[in-house]
């Protein structure tokens, strides 16, 4: 999805919108499969994912 977002020119939003929808669905499935949603709810699971992504970016 990052590649498509970087290449986006603004001319036709529909393909990018579909790519982002698929990425969001994949993220939600991964959170559900991890068990975090069942254990902590959607908000805590998504916050934990964001914190982990930020930590990974910082190295």
PDB file as gemmi writes it, atoms N, CA and C in Angstrom:
CRYST1    1.000    1.000    1.000  90.00  90.00  90.00 P 1                      
ATOM      1  N   UNK A   1       0.824  -1.194   0.000  1.00  0.00           N  
ATOM      2  CA  UNK A   1       0.000   0.000   0.000  1.00  0.00           C  
ATOM      3  C   UNK A   1       0.863   1.251   0.000  1.00  0.00           C  
ATOM      4  N   UNK A   2       2.023   1.194   0.635  1.00  0.00           N  
ATOM      5  CA  UNK A   2       2.897   2.368   0.677  1.00  0.00           C  
ATOM      6  C   UNK A   2       3.357   2.775  -0.715  1.00  0.00           C  
ATOM      7  N   UNK A   3       3.666   1.783  -1.543  1.00  0.00           N  
ATOM      8  CA  UNK A   3       4.116   2.065  -2.904  1.00  0.00           C  
ATOM      9  C   UNK A   3       3.030   2.779  -3.698  1.00  0.00           C  
ATOM     10  N   UNK A   4       1.797   2.282  -3.578  1.00  0.00           N  
ATOM     11  CA  UNK A   4       0.679   2.894  -4.297  1.00  0.00           C  
ATOM     12  C   UNK A   4       0.418   4.310  -3.799  1.00  0.00           C  
ATOM     13  N   UNK A   5       0.525   4.511  -2.495  1.00  0.00           N  
ATOM     14  CA  UNK A   5       0.302   5.838  -1.929  1.00  0.00           C  
ATOM     15  C   UNK A   5       1.366   6.816  -2.413  1.00  0.00           C  
ATOM     16  N   UNK A   6       2.615   6.381  -2.469  1.00  0.00           N  
ATOM     17  CA  UNK A   6       3.695   7.243  -2.941  1.00  0.00           C  
ATOM     18  C   UNK A   6       3.535   7.601  -4.415  1.00  0.00           C  
ATOM     19  N   UNK A   7       3.003   6.680  -5.210  1.00  0.00           N  
ATOM     20  CA  UNK A   7       2.847   6.906  -6.646  1.00  0.00           C  
ATOM     21  C   UNK A   7       1.559   7.644  -6.994  1.00  0.00           C  
ATOM     22  N   UNK A   8       0.689   7.865  -6.032  1.00  0.00           N  
ATOM     23  CA  UNK A   8      -0.621   8.472  -6.291  1.00  0.00           C  
ATOM     24  C   UNK A   8      -0.476   9.900  -6.800  1.00  0.00           C  
ATOM     25  N   UNK A   9      -1.138  10.195  -7.919  1.00  0.00           N  
ATOM     26  CA  UNK A   9      -1.071  11.527  -8.527  1.00  0.00           C  
ATOM     27  C   UNK A   9      -2.312  12.359  -8.251  1.00  0.00           C  
ATOM     28  N   UNK A  10      -3.348  11.751  -7.714  1.00  0.00           N  
ATOM     29  CA  UNK A  10      -4.583  12.472  -7.430  1.00  0.00           C  
ATOM     30  C   UNK A  10      -5.598  12.387  -8.547  1.00  0.00           C  
ATOM     31  N   UNK A  11      -5.247  11.733  -9.636  1.00  0.00           N  
ATOM     32  CA  UNK A  11      -6.136  11.678 -10.794  1.00  0.00           C  
ATOM     33  C   UNK A  11      -7.312  10.722 -10.610  1.00  0.00           C  
ATOM     34  N   UNK A  12      -7.055   9.544 -10.072  1.00  0.00           N  
ATOM     35  CA  UNK A  12      -8.106   8.533  -9.934  1.00  0.00           C  
ATOM     36  C   UNK A  12      -8.015   7.917  -8.539  1.00  0.00           C  
ATOM     37  N   UNK A  13      -8.824   8.370  -7.597  1.00  0.00           N  
ATOM     38  CA  UNK A  13      -8.693   7.901  -6.217  1.00  0.00           C  
ATOM     39  C   UNK A  13      -9.201   6.480  -5.972  1.00  0.00           C  
ATOM     40  N   UNK A  14     -10.015   5.949  -6.858  1.00  0.00           N  
ATOM     41  CA  UNK A  14     -10.662   4.664  -6.578  1.00  0.00           C  
ATOM     42  C   UNK A  14      -9.691   3.499  -6.390  1.00  0.00           C  
ATOM     43  N   UNK A  15      -8.679   3.306  -7.252  1.00  0.00           N  
ATOM     44  CA  UNK A  15      -7.755   2.186  -7.022  1.00  0.00           C  
ATOM     45  C   UNK A  15      -7.012   2.314  -5.690  1.00  0.00           C  
ATOM     46  N   UNK A  16      -6.596   3.520  -5.341  1.00  0.00           N  
ATOM     47  CA  UNK A  16      -5.904   3.724  -4.072  1.00  0.00           C  
ATOM     48  C   UNK A  16      -6.854   3.478  -2.904  1.00  0.00           C  
ATOM     49  N   UNK A  17      -8.073   3.930  -3.033  1.00  0.00           N  
ATOM     50  CA  UNK A  17      -9.077   3.714  -1.988  1.00  0.00           C  
ATOM     51  C   UNK A  17      -9.276   2.215  -1.746  1.00  0.00           C  
ATOM     52  N   UNK A  18      -9.342   1.434  -2.809  1.00  0.00           N  
ATOM     53  CA  UNK A  18      -9.515  -0.016  -2.671  1.00  0.00           C  
ATOM     54  C   UNK A  18      -8.278  -0.654  -2.041  1.00  0.00           C  
ATOM     55  N   UNK A  19      -7.090  -0.213  -2.432  1.00  0.00           N  
ATOM     56  CA  UNK A  19      -5.856  -0.735  -1.843  1.00  0.00           C  
ATOM     57  C   UNK A  19      -5.818  -0.458  -0.347  1.00  0.00           C  
ATOM     58  N   UNK A  20      -6.197   0.751   0.044  1.00  0.00           N  
ATOM     59  CA  UNK A  20      -6.189   1.113   1.458  1.00  0.00           C  
ATOM     60  C   UNK A  20      -7.270   0.343   2.225  1.00  0.00           C  
ATOM     61  N   UNK A  21      -8.412   0.103   1.601  1.00  0.00           N  
ATOM     62  CA  UNK A  21      -9.463  -0.680   2.242  1.00  0.00           C  
ATOM     63  C   UNK A  21      -8.970  -2.099   2.514  1.00  0.00           C  
ATOM     64  N   UNK A  22      -8.280  -2.673   1.533  1.00  0.00           N  
ATOM     65  CA  UNK A  22      -7.750  -4.023   1.697  1.00  0.00           C  
ATOM     66  C   UNK A  22      -6.676  -4.069   2.785  1.00  0.00           C  
ATOM     67  N   UNK A  23      -5.832  -3.037   2.838  1.00  0.00           N  
ATOM     68  CA  UNK A  23      -4.798  -2.981   3.875  1.00  0.00           C  
ATOM     69  C   UNK A  23      -5.427  -2.874   5.261  1.00  0.00           C  
ATOM     70  N   UNK A  24      -6.462  -2.060   5.396  1.00  0.00           N  
ATOM     71  CA  UNK A  24      -7.146  -1.918   6.684  1.00  0.00           C  
ATOM     72  C   UNK A  24      -7.817  -3.230   7.090  1.00  0.00           C  
ATOM     73  N   UNK A  25      -8.414  -3.917   6.131  1.00  0.00           N  
ATOM     74  CA  UNK A  25      -9.050  -5.205   6.429  1.00  0.00           C  
ATOM     75  C   UNK A  25      -8.010  -6.234   6.867  1.00  0.00           C  
ATOM     76  N   UNK A  26      -6.855  -6.242   6.217  1.00  0.00           N  
ATOM     77  CA  UNK A  26      -5.784  -7.171   6.590  1.00  0.00           C  
ATOM     78  C   UNK A  26      -5.283  -6.871   8.000  1.00  0.00           C  
ATOM     79  N   UNK A  27      -5.151  -5.590   8.327  1.00  0.00           N  
ATOM     80  CA  UNK A  27      -4.730  -5.193   9.673  1.00  0.00           C  
ATOM     81  C   UNK A  27      -5.742  -5.674  10.706  1.00  0.00           C  
ATOM     82  N   UNK A  28      -7.024  -5.473  10.433  1.00  0.00           N  
ATOM     83  CA  UNK A  28      -8.063  -5.889  11.373  1.00  0.00           C  
ATOM     84  C   UNK A  28      -8.065  -7.404  11.569  1.00  0.00           C  
ATOM     85  N   UNK A  29      -7.881  -8.153  10.484  1.00  0.00           N  
ATOM     86  CA  UNK A  29      -7.823  -9.615  10.591  1.00  0.00           C  
ATOM     87  C   UNK A  29      -6.615 -10.043  11.422  1.00  0.00           C  
ATOM     88  N   UNK A  30      -5.475  -9.381  11.220  1.00  0.00           N  
ATOM     89  CA  UNK A  30      -4.273  -9.723  11.983  1.00  0.00           C  
ATOM     90  C   UNK A  30      -4.471  -9.440  13.469  1.00  0.00           C  
ATOM     91  N   UNK A  31      -5.113  -8.319  13.792  1.00  0.00           N  
ATOM     92  CA  UNK A  31      -5.379  -8.012  15.197  1.00  0.00           C  
ATOM     93  C   UNK A  31      -6.312  -9.048  15.813  1.00  0.00           C  
ATOM     94  N   UNK A  32      -7.342  -9.435  15.085  1.00  0.00           N  
ATOM     95  CA  UNK A  32      -8.264 -10.458  15.592  1.00  0.00           C  
ATOM     96  C   UNK A  32      -7.548 -11.796  15.772  1.00  0.00           C  
ATOM     97  N   UNK A  33      -6.742 -12.176  14.787  1.00  0.00           N  
ATOM     98  CA  UNK A  33      -6.027 -13.452  14.852  1.00  0.00           C  
ATOM     99  C   UNK A  33      -5.020 -13.488  16.000  1.00  0.00           C  
ATOM    100  N   UNK A  34      -4.466 -12.328  16.358  1.00  0.00           N  
ATOM    101  CA  UNK A  34      -3.474 -12.274  17.433  1.00  0.00           C  
ATOM    102  C   UNK A  34      -4.099 -12.502  18.804  1.00  0.00           C  
ATOM    103  N   UNK A  35      -5.403 -12.312  18.908  1.00  0.00           N  
ATOM    104  CA  UNK A  35      -6.075 -12.461  20.186  1.00  0.00           C  
ATOM    105  C   UNK A  35      -6.128 -11.178  20.992  1.00  0.00           C  
ATOM    106  N   UNK A  36      -5.464 -10.135  20.529  1.00  0.00           N  
ATOM    107  CA  UNK A  36      -5.449  -8.871  21.269  1.00  0.00           C  
ATOM    108  C   UNK A  36      -6.831  -8.256  21.384  1.00  0.00           C  
ATOM    109  N   UNK A  37      -7.615  -8.349  20.328  1.00  0.00           N  
ATOM    110  CA  UNK A  37      -8.955  -7.761  20.347  1.00  0.00           C  
ATOM    111  C   UNK A  37      -9.819  -8.467  21.385  1.00  0.00           C  
ATOM    112  N   UNK A  38      -9.757  -9.783  21.410  1.00  0.00           N  
ATOM    113  CA  UNK A  38     -10.556 -10.545  22.375  1.00  0.00           C  
ATOM    114  C   UNK A  38     -10.119 -10.262  23.807  1.00  0.00           C  
ATOM    115  N   UNK A  39      -8.813 -10.083  24.004  1.00  0.00           N  
ATOM    116  CA  UNK A  39      -8.289  -9.864  25.352  1.00  0.00           C  
ATOM    117  C   UNK A  39      -8.454  -8.433  25.840  1.00  0.00           C  
ATOM    118  N   UNK A  40      -8.295  -7.459  24.933  1.00  0.00           N  
ATOM    119  CA  UNK A  40      -8.209  -6.066  25.361  1.00  0.00           C  
ATOM    120  C   UNK A  40      -9.177  -5.121  24.664  1.00  0.00           C  
ATOM    121  N   UNK A  41      -9.887  -5.579  23.652  1.00  0.00           N  
ATOM    122  CA  UNK A  41     -10.786  -4.711  22.894  1.00  0.00           C  
ATOM    123  C   UNK A  41     -10.063  -4.034  21.740  1.00  0.00           C  
ATOM    124  N   UNK A  42     -10.855  -3.472  20.826  1.00  0.00           N  
ATOM    125  CA  UNK A  42     -10.295  -2.870  19.608  1.00  0.00           C  
ATOM    126  C   UNK A  42      -9.398  -1.681  19.905  1.00  0.00           C  
ATOM    127  N   UNK A  43      -9.814  -0.796  20.810  1.00  0.00           N  
ATOM    128  CA  UNK A  43      -9.046   0.425  21.063  1.00  0.00           C  
ATOM    129  C   UNK A  43      -7.654   0.097  21.574  1.00  0.00           C  
ATOM    130  N   UNK A  44      -7.557  -0.733  22.588  1.00  0.00           N  
ATOM    131  CA  UNK A  44      -6.254  -1.087  23.152  1.00  0.00           C  
ATOM    132  C   UNK A  44      -5.396  -1.831  22.133  1.00  0.00           C  
ATOM    133  N   UNK A  45      -6.004  -2.715  21.355  1.00  0.00           N  
ATOM    134  CA  UNK A  45      -5.247  -3.465  20.352  1.00  0.00           C  
ATOM    135  C   UNK A  45      -4.674  -2.535  19.291  1.00  0.00           C  
ATOM    136  N   UNK A  46      -5.478  -1.580  18.819  1.00  0.00           N  
ATOM    137  CA  UNK A  46      -4.997  -0.642  17.800  1.00  0.00           C  
ATOM    138  C   UNK A  46      -3.934   0.290  18.369  1.00  0.00           C  
ATOM    139  N   UNK A  47      -4.094   0.729  19.610  1.00  0.00           N  
ATOM    140  CA  UNK A  47      -3.087   1.586  20.232  1.00  0.00           C  
ATOM    141  C   UNK A  47      -1.773   0.832  20.400  1.00  0.00           C  
ATOM    142  N   UNK A  48      -1.855  -0.425  20.796  1.00  0.00           N  
ATOM    143  CA  UNK A  48      -0.652  -1.231  20.928  1.00  0.00           C  
ATOM    144  C   UNK A  48       0.060  -1.414  19.602  1.00  0.00           C  
ATOM    145  N   UNK A  49      -0.697  -1.610  18.536  1.00  0.00           N  
ATOM    146  CA  UNK A  49      -0.114  -1.745  17.205  1.00  0.00           C  
ATOM    147  C   UNK A  49       0.588  -0.455  16.785  1.00  0.00           C  
ATOM    148  N   UNK A  50      -0.046   0.685  17.034  1.00  0.00           N  
ATOM    149  CA  UNK A  50       0.565   1.977  16.693  1.00  0.00           C  
ATOM    150  C   UNK A  50       1.848   2.196  17.485  1.00  0.00           C  
ATOM    151  N   UNK A  51       1.836   1.867  18.772  1.00  0.00           N  
ATOM    152  CA  UNK A  51       3.034   2.035  19.594  1.00  0.00           C  
ATOM    153  C   UNK A  51       4.161   1.140  19.102  1.00  0.00           C  
ATOM    154  N   UNK A  52       3.838  -0.084  18.728  1.00  0.00           N  
ATOM    155  CA  UNK A  52       4.855  -1.000  18.214  1.00  0.00           C  
ATOM    156  C   UNK A  52       5.434  -0.496  16.896  1.00  0.00           C  
ATOM    157  N   UNK A  53       4.580   0.054  16.029  1.00  0.00           N  
ATOM    158  CA  UNK A  53       5.054   0.589  14.747  1.00  0.00           C  
ATOM    159  C   UNK A  53       5.974   1.780  14.970  1.00  0.00           C  
ATOM    160  N   UNK A  54       5.605   2.653  15.891  1.00  0.00           N  
ATOM    161  CA  UNK A  54       6.462   3.819  16.188  1.00  0.00           C  
ATOM    162  C   UNK A  54       7.808   3.379  16.756  1.00  0.00           C  
ATOM    163  N   UNK A  55       7.787   2.405  17.648  1.00  0.00           N  
ATOM    164  CA  UNK A  55       9.030   1.903  18.229  1.00  0.00           C  
ATOM    165  C   UNK A  55       9.916   1.279  17.154  1.00  0.00           C  
ATOM    166  N   UNK A  56       9.311   0.558  16.218  1.00  0.00           N  
ATOM    167  CA  UNK A  56      10.078  -0.055  15.129  1.00  0.00           C  
ATOM    168  C   UNK A  56      10.692   1.005  14.222  1.00  0.00           C  
ATOM    169  N   UNK A  57       9.969   2.104  13.989  1.00  0.00           N  
ATOM    170  CA  UNK A  57      10.505   3.184  13.154  1.00  0.00           C  
ATOM    171  C   UNK A  57      11.698   3.854  13.819  1.00  0.00           C  
ATOM    172  N   UNK A  58      11.645   3.985  15.146  1.00  0.00           N  
ATOM    173  CA  UNK A  58      12.751   4.612  15.874  1.00  0.00           C  
ATOM    174  C   UNK A  58      13.976   3.714  15.909  1.00  0.00           C  
ATOM    175  N   UNK A  59      13.750   2.427  15.741  1.00  0.00           N  
ATOM    176  CA  UNK A  59      14.843   1.470  15.675  1.00  0.00           C  
ATOM    177  C   UNK A  59      15.208   0.971  17.012  1.00  0.00           C  
TER     178      UNK A  59                                                      
END                                                                             
